[in-house]
């Protein structure tokens, strides 16, 4: 999977109106409980994350973070760098790049933004826009110790292998929910993060 192929797939999958990607099912996802997707429910808070793809010579990887255990939301979970849109953010791209700088110290000048995936509605009340960016090594990271326990990379080839996409179910807040999970080397990638990675797989597998 070359960077050129990724850029081509992201651009050709865009609907041409707002630049967002449509999945192979032609709908946006709506969080962990409904994998078929619907328009976001009213009152959802906008957020954005960066899906950072690193252009290593040996093969591309995806940067992920392990959040610290004391956070009030998504504590100790694996996630992309990102967060809610602030009043002075100039849209989702600006928010994703700002949050990435704040969380892991990756300068926005190191990120080549190449597209975005489906909006993803979470069970915690956010509508998240995933922004896909390419990063060329070498680069320096300085994680924020309050928010980030660890930064690690997962081979893109692992994400693009559908046998690693596990569809599970569980009871959350009294309701049964379905969610994707991708266990990787002792880490548990699940929920919104895994769902966005599945969406990335859907886009890149075409063509």
Phi and psi in degrees as GROMACS dihedral restraints (atoms count N, CA, C in turn):
[ dihedral_restraints ]
;  ai    aj    ak    al  type     phi  dphi    fc
    3     4     5     6     1   -91.6    20    10
    4     5     6     7     1   158.1    20    10
    6     7     8     9     1   -57.6    20    10
    7     8     9    10     1   -35.3    20    10
    9    10    11    12     1   -64.3    20    10
   10    11    12    13     1   -39.6    20    10
   12    13    14    15     1   -65.4    20    10
   13    14    15    16     1   -41.2    20    10
   15    16    17    18     1   -61.4    20    10
   16    17    18    19     1   -47.3    20    10
   18    19    20    21     1   -61.5    20    10
   19    20    21    22     1   -44.2    20    10
   21    22    23    24     1   -61.1    20    10
   22    23    24    25     1   -43.9    20    10
   24    25    26    27     1   -67.2    20    10
   25    26    27    28     1   -41.7    20    10
   27    28    29    30     1   -64.5    20    10
   28    29    30    31     1   -40.9    20    10
   30    31    32    33     1   -71.1    20    10
   31    32    33    34     1   -40.9    20    10
   33    34    35    36     1   -73.9    20    10
   34    35    36    37     1   -22.7    20    10
   36    37    38    39     1   -84.2    20    10
   37    38    39    40     1   -10.6    20    10
   39    40    41    42     1   -66.7    20    10
   40    41    42    43     1   146.7    20    10
   42    43    44    45     1   -81.7    20    10
   43    44    45    46     1    -4.9    20    10
   45    46    47    48     1    82.7    20    10
   46    47    48    49     1    -8.0    20    10
   48    49    50    51     1   -98.7    20    10
   49    50    51    52     1   -61.3    20    10
   51    52    53    54     1  -111.7    20    10
   52    53    54    55     1     5.4    20    10
   54    55    56    57     1    80.9    20    10
   55    56    57    58     1    -0.9    20    10
   57    58    59    60     1   -79.9    20    10
   58    59    60    61     1   152.6    20    10
   60    61    62    63     1   -86.6    20    10
   61    62    63    64     1   141.4    20    10
   63    64    65    66     1  -105.6    20    10
   64    65    66    67     1   135.1    20    10
   66    67    68    69     1   -71.0    20    10
   67    68    69    70     1   174.4    20    10
   69    70    71    72     1   -64.1    20    10
   70    71    72    73     1   -18.3    20    10
   72    73    74    75     1   -88.1    20    10
   73    74    75    76     1    -5.5    20    10
   75    76    77    78     1    75.7    20    10
   76    77    78    79     1    17.7    20    10
   78    79    80    81     1  -137.8    20    10
   79    80    81    82     1   161.6    20    10
   81    82    83    84     1   -84.8    20    10
   82    83    84    85     1   151.8    20    10
   84    85    86    87     1   -76.6    20    10
   85    86    87    88     1   156.0    20    10
   87    88    89    90     1  -129.8    20    10
   88    89    90    91     1    60.3    20    10
   90    91    92    93     1    75.8    20    10
   91    92    93    94     1  -172.8    20    10
   93    94    95    96     1   -69.5    20    10
   94    95    96    97     1   -26.9    20    10
   96    97    98    99     1   -86.6    20    10
   97    98    99   100     1   -13.1    20    10
   99   100   101   102     1  -142.5    20    10
  100   101   102   103     1    94.7    20    10
  102   103   104   105     1   -79.5    20    10
  103   104   105   106     1    -5.6    20    10
  105   106   107   108     1   -83.3    20    10
  106   107   108   109     1   -25.3    20    10
  108   109   110   111     1    88.4    20    10
  109   110   111   112     1   146.3    20    10
  111   112   113   114     1  -154.0    20    10
  112   113   114   115     1   167.2    20    10
  114   115   116   117     1   -60.3    20    10
  115   116   117   118     1   147.6    20    10
  117   118   119   120     1   -57.2    20    10
  118   119   120   121     1   143.1    20    10
  120   121   122   123     1   -72.7    20    10
  121   122   123   124     1   153.7    20    10
  123   124   125   126     1   -60.7    20    10
  124   125   126   127     1   148.1    20    10
  126   127   128   129     1    85.4    20    10
  127   128   129   130     1     2.1    20    10
  129   130   131   132     1   -70.5    20    10
  130   131   132   133     1   140.0    20    10
  132   133   134   135     1   -89.3    20    10
  133   134   135   136     1   132.6    20    10
  135   136   137   138     1   -75.4    20    10
  136   137   138   139     1   139.7    20    10
  138   139   140   141     1  -145.1    20    10
  139   140   141   142     1   167.8    20    10
  141   142   143   144     1  -147.2    20    10
  142   143   144   145     1   146.3    20    10
  144   145   146   147     1  -129.6    20    10
  145   146   147   148     1   158.4    20    10
  147   148   149   150     1  -100.7    20    10
  148   149   150   151     1   131.2    20    10
  150   151   152   153     1  -100.2    20    10
  151   152   153   154     1    92.2    20    10
  153   154   155   156     1   -87.2    20    10
  154   155   156   157     1   118.1    20    10
  156   157   158   159     1  -105.9    20    10
  157   158   159   160     1   120.5    20    10
  159   160   161   162     1   -96.3    20    10
  160   161   162   163     1   130.9    20    10
  162   163   164   165     1   -90.0    20    10
  163   164   165   166     1    67.5    20    10
  165   166   167   168     1   -73.1    20    10
  166   167   168   169     1   147.6    20    10
  168   169   170   171     1   -62.9    20    10
  169   170   171   172     1   -32.8    20    10
  171   172   173   174     1   -80.6    20    10
  172   173   174   175     1    -5.5    20    10
  174   175   176   177     1   140.0    20    10
  175   176   177   178     1   150.7    20    10
  177   178   179   180     1   -77.5    20    10
  178   179   180   181     1   150.4    20    10
  180   181   182   183     1  -131.8    20    10
  181   182   183   184     1   167.1    20    10
  183   184   185   186     1  -116.0    20    10
  184   185   186   187     1   128.8    20    10
  186   187   188   189     1   -82.3    20    10
  187   188   189   190     1   131.3    20    10
  189   190   191   192     1  -132.4    20    10
  190   191   192   193     1   162.0    20    10
  192   193   194   195     1  -122.5    20    10
  193   194   195   196     1   149.5    20    10
  195   196   197   198     1  -102.7    20    10
  196   197   198   199     1   116.0    20    10
  198   199   200   201     1   -74.7    20    10
  199   200   201   202     1   154.0    20    10
  201   202   203   204     1   -71.0    20    10
  202   203   204   205     1   158.1    20    10
  204   205   206   207     1   -78.7    20    10
  205   206   207   208     1   -14.4    20    10
  207   208   209   210     1   -94.1    20    10
  208   209   210   211     1    -1.9    20    10
  210   211   212   213     1   -67.6    20    10
  211   212   213   214     1   152.4    20    10
  213   214   215   216     1   -78.4    20    10
  214   215   216   217     1   -24.6    20    10
  216   217   218   219     1  -125.8    20    10
  217   218   219   220     1   132.9    20    10
  219   220   221   222     1    57.2    20    10
  220   221   222   223     1    38.2    20    10
  222   223   224   225     1   -60.9    20    10
  223   224   225   226     1   136.8    20    10
  225   226   227   228     1    64.2    20    10
  226   227   228   229     1    10.5    20    10
  228   229   230   231     1   -88.5    20    10
  229   230   231   232     1   159.5    20    10
  231   232   233   234     1   -84.8    20    10
  232   233   234   235     1   133.8    20    10
  234   235   236   237     1  -151.0    20    10
  235   236   237   238     1   169.6    20    10
  237   238   239   240     1   -84.1    20    10
  238   239   240   241     1   154.9    20    10
  240   241   242   243     1   -66.1    20    10
  241   242   243   244     1   136.3    20    10
  243   244   245   246     1   160.9    20    10
  244   245   246   247     1  -176.2    20    10
  246   247   248   249     1   174.8    20    10
  247   248   249   250     1  -168.7    20    10
  249   250   251   252     1   -71.0    20    10
  250   251   252   253     1   153.3    20    10
  252   253   254   255     1   -73.9    20    10
  253   254   255   256     1   133.1    20    10
  255   256   257   258     1   -97.7    20    10
  256   257   258   259     1   164.1    20    10
  258   259   260   261     1   -60.3    20    10
  259   260   261   262     1   -31.7    20    10
  261   262   263   264     1   -96.2    20    10
  262   263   264   265     1     7.6    20    10
  264   265   266   267     1   -76.6    20    10
  265   266   267   268     1   139.4    20    10
  267   268   269   270     1   -93.2    20    10
  268   269   270   271     1    63.5    20    10
  270   271   272   273     1    91.0    20    10
  271   272   273   274     1  -176.1    20    10
  273   274   275   276     1   -67.0    20    10
  274   275   276   277     1   -39.7    20    10
  276   277   278   279     1   -62.0    20    10
  277   278   279   280     1   -46.8    20    10
  279   280   281   282     1   -61.7    20    10
  280   281   282   283     1   -41.7    20    10
  282   283   284   285     1   -64.7    20    10
  283   284   285   286     1   -43.8    20    10
  285   286   287   288     1   -63.1    20    10
  286   287   288   289     1   -42.2    20    10
  288   289   290   291     1   -69.0    20    10
  289   290   291   292     1   -39.9    20    10
  291   292   293   294     1   -62.9    20    10
  292   293   294   295     1   -48.5    20    10
  294   295   296   297     1   -63.1    20    10
  295   296   297   298     1   -36.4    20    10
  297   298   299   300     1   -65.1    20    10
  298   299   300   301     1   -42.0    20    10
  300   301   302   303     1   -60.7    20    10
  301   302   303   304     1   -43.4    20    10
  303   304   305   306     1   -69.7    20    10
  304   305   306   307     1   -38.9    20    10
  306   307   308   309     1   -82.8    20    10
  307   308   309   310     1   -44.7    20    10
  309   310   311   312     1  -122.7    20    10
  310   311   312   313     1     0.5    20    10
  312   313   314   315     1    75.3    20    10
  313   314   315   316     1    18.5    20    10
  315   316   317   318     1   -85.3    20    10
  316   317   318   319     1   115.1    20    10
  318   319   320   321     1   -64.0    20    10
  319   320   321   322     1   139.3    20    10
  321   322   323   324     1   -62.8    20    10
  322   323   324   325     1   -24.0    20    10
  324   325   326   327     1   -68.4    20    10
  325   326   327   328     1   -14.0    20    10
  327   328   329   330     1   -90.0    20    10
  328   329   330   331     1    -4.3    20    10
  330   331   332   333     1  -107.8    20    10
  331   332   333   334     1   124.9    20    10
  333   334   335   336     1   -99.2    20    10
  334   335   336   337     1   102.4    20    10
  336   337   338   339     1   -71.3    20    10
  337   338   339   340     1   125.4    20    10
  339   340   341   342     1  -121.3    20    10
  340   341   342   343     1    -2.3    20    10
  342   343   344   345     1   159.5    20    10
  343   344   345   346     1  -171.6    20    10
  345   346   347   348     1  -145.8    20    10
  346   347   348   349     1   158.7    20    10
  348   349   350   351     1  -101.7    20    10
  349   350   351   352     1  -174.6    20    10
  351   352   353   354     1   -60.9    20    10
  352   353   354   355     1   142.9    20    10
  354   355   356   357     1   -59.4    20    10
  355   356   357   358     1   145.8    20    10
  357   358   359   360     1  -129.3    20    10
  358   359   360   361     1   119.3    20    10
  360   361   362   363     1   -90.4    20    10
  361   362   363   364     1   124.2    20    10
  363   364   365   366     1   -95.1    20    10
  364   365   366   367     1   162.9    20    10
  366   367   368   369     1   -72.0    20    10
  367   368   369   370     1   -10.0    20    10
  369   370   371   372     1   -97.3    20    10
  370   371   372   373     1    10.3    20    10
  372   373   374   375     1    97.2    20    10
  373   374   375   376     1    16.8    20    10
  375   376   377   378     1  -112.7    20    10
  376   377   378   379     1   150.4    20    10
  378   379   380   381     1  -110.7    20    10
  379   380   381   382     1   111.6    20    10
  381   382   383   384     1  -101.8    20    10
  382   383   384   385     1   130.0    20    10
  384   385   386   387     1  -101.1    20    10
  385   386   387   388     1   114.5    20    10
  387   388   389   390     1   -84.9    20    10
  388   389   390   391     1   122.3    20    10
  390   391   392   393     1  -101.9    20    10
  391   392   393   394     1   125.4    20    10
  393   394   395   396     1   -94.5    20    10
  394   395   396   397     1   129.0    20    10
  396   397   398   399     1  -135.3    20    10
  397   398   399   400     1   144.5    20    10
  399   400   401   402     1   -98.6    20    10
  400   401   402   403     1   137.8    20    10
  402   403   404   405     1  -126.2    20    10
  403   404   405   406     1   132.3    20    10
  405   406   407   408     1  -105.4    20    10
  406   407   408   409     1   123.6    20    10
  408   409   410   411     1   -66.7    20    10
  409   410   411   412     1   159.8    20    10
  411   412   413   414     1   -84.2    20    10
  412   413   414   415     1   159.1    20    10
  414   415   416   417     1  -152.0    20    10
  415   416   417   418     1   156.8    20    10
  417   418   419   420     1  -106.3    20    10
  418   419   420   421     1   141.4    20    10
  420   421   422   423     1  -122.2    20    10
  421   422   423   424     1   138.8    20    10
  423   424   425   426     1  -132.2    20    10
  424   425   426   427     1    83.8    20    10
  426   427   428   429     1   -61.5    20    10
  427   428   429   430     1   143.9    20    10
  429   430   431   432     1   -75.1    20    10
  430   431   432   433     1   114.4    20    10
  432   433   434   435     1   -66.6    20    10
  433   434   435   436     1   -18.3    20    10
  435   436   437   438     1   -72.1    20    10
  436   437   438   439     1   -37.2    20    10
  438   439   440   441     1  -102.3    20    10
  439   440   441   442     1   -30.3    20    10
  441   442   443   444     1  -118.4    20    10
  442   443   444   445     1   119.2    20    10
  444   445   446   447     1   -79.0    20    10
  445   446   447   448     1   -38.7    20    10
  447   448   449   450     1  -160.2    20    10
  448   449   450   451     1   147.4    20    10
  450   451   452   453     1  -113.0    20    10
  451   452   453   454     1   132.3    20    10
  453   454   455   456     1  -143.9    20    10
  454   455   456   457     1   168.5    20    10
  456   457   458   459     1  -122.2    20    10
  457   458   459   460     1   143.1    20    10
  459   460   461   462     1  -118.6    20    10
  460   461   462   463     1   132.6    20    10
  462   463   464   465     1   -58.5    20    10
  463   464   465   466     1   136.3    20    10
  465   466   467   468     1   -61.2    20    10
  466   467   468   469     1   -31.4    20    10
  468   469   470   471     1   -60.5    20    10
  469   470   471   472     1   -33.6    20    10
  471   472   473   474     1   -65.5    20    10
  472   473   474   475     1   -41.9    20    10
  474   475   476   477     1   -66.6    20    10
  475   476   477   478     1   -36.1    20    10
  477   478   479   480     1   -83.3    20    10
  478   479   480   481     1     0.6    20    10
  480   481   482   483     1   -94.7    20    10
  481   482   483   484     1   107.6    20    10
  483   484   485   486     1   -62.7    20    10
  484   485   486   487     1   -21.4    20    10
  486   487   488   489     1   -66.5    20    10
  487   488   489   490     1   -14.7    20    10
  489   490   491   492     1   -89.3    20    10
  490   491   492   493     1    -0.6    20    10
  492   493   494   495     1   -95.2    20    10
  493   494   495   496     1   104.2    20    10
  495   496   497   498     1   -99.2    20    10
  496   497   498   499     1   126.8    20    10
  498   499   500   501     1   -97.4    20    10
  499   500   501   502     1   114.5    20    10
  501   502   503   504     1  -118.0    20    10
  502   503   504   505     1   174.1    20    10
  504   505   506   507     1  -142.1    20    10
  505   506   507   508     1   154.4    20    10
  507   508   509   510     1  -164.5    20    10
  508   509   510   511     1   166.8    20    10
  510   511   512   513     1   -99.5    20    10
  511   512   513   514     1   120.4    20    10
  513   514   515   516     1  -125.7    20    10
  514   515   516   517     1   125.0    20    10
  516   517   518   519     1    52.8    20    10
  517   518   519   520     1    40.2    20    10
  519   520   521   522     1    78.6    20    10
  520   521   522   523     1     6.6    20    10
  522   523   524   525     1  -127.3    20    10
  523   524   525   526     1   135.7    20    10
  525   526   527   528     1   -74.2    20    10
  526   527   528   529     1   131.3    20    10
  528   529   530   531     1  -129.1    20    10
  529   530   531   532     1   146.6    20    10
  531   532   533   534     1  -101.9    20    10
  532   533   534   535     1   144.0    20    10
  534   535   536   537     1  -154.2    20    10
  535   536   537   538     1   156.0    20    10
  537   538   539   540     1   -87.6    20    10
  538   539   540   541     1   149.3    20    10
  540   541   542   543     1  -139.6    20    10
  541   542   543   544     1   145.6    20    10
  543   544   545   546     1  -137.8    20    10
  544   545   546   547     1    78.9    20    10
  546   547   548   549     1   -59.9    20    10
  547   548   549   550     1   133.5    20    10
  549   550   551   552     1  -144.0    20    10
  550   551   552   553     1   112.4    20    10
  552   553   554   555     1    47.6    20    10
  553   554   555   556     1    51.6    20    10
  555   556   557   558     1    84.1    20    10
  556   557   558   559     1    -3.6    20    10
  558   559   560   561     1  -106.2    20    10
  559   560   561   562     1   147.1    20    10
  561   562   563   564     1  -111.9    20    10
  562   563   564   565     1   100.0    20    10
  564   565   566   567     1   -90.9    20    10
  565   566   567   568     1   121.4    20    10
  567   568   569   570     1  -152.8    20    10
  568   569   570   571     1   178.7    20    10
  570   571   572   573     1    63.7    20    10
  571   572   573   574     1  -136.2    20    10
  573   574   575   576     1   -59.9    20    10
  574   575   576   577     1   -42.4    20    10
  576   577   578   579     1   -62.3    20    10
  577   578   579   580     1   -47.0    20    10
  579   580   581   582     1   -64.8    20    10
  580   581   582   583     1   -38.1    20    10
  582   583   584   585     1   -62.3    20    10
  583   584   585   586     1   -40.0    20    10
  585   586   587   588     1   -68.1    20    10
  586   587   588   589     1   -36.2    20    10
  588   589   590   591     1   -66.9    20    10
  589   590   591   592     1   -36.4    20    10
  591   592   593   594     1   -64.3    20    10
  592   593   594   595     1   -39.7    20    10
  594   595   596   597     1   -62.5    20    10
  595   596   597   598     1   -40.7    20    10
  597   598   599   600     1   -60.3    20    10
  598   599   600   601     1   -43.5    20    10
  600   601   602   603     1   -58.7    20    10
  601   602   603   604     1   -45.6    20    10
  603   604   605   606     1   -58.3    20    10
  604   605   606   607     1   -41.4    20    10
  606   607   608   609     1   -70.6    20    10
  607   608   609   610     1   -45.0    20    10
  609   610   611   612     1   -77.8    20    10
  610   611   612   613     1   -22.2    20    10
  612   613   614   615     1   -73.2    20    10
  613   614   615   616     1   -23.6    20    10
  615   616   617   618     1   -71.2    20    10
  616   617   618   619     1   140.7    20    10
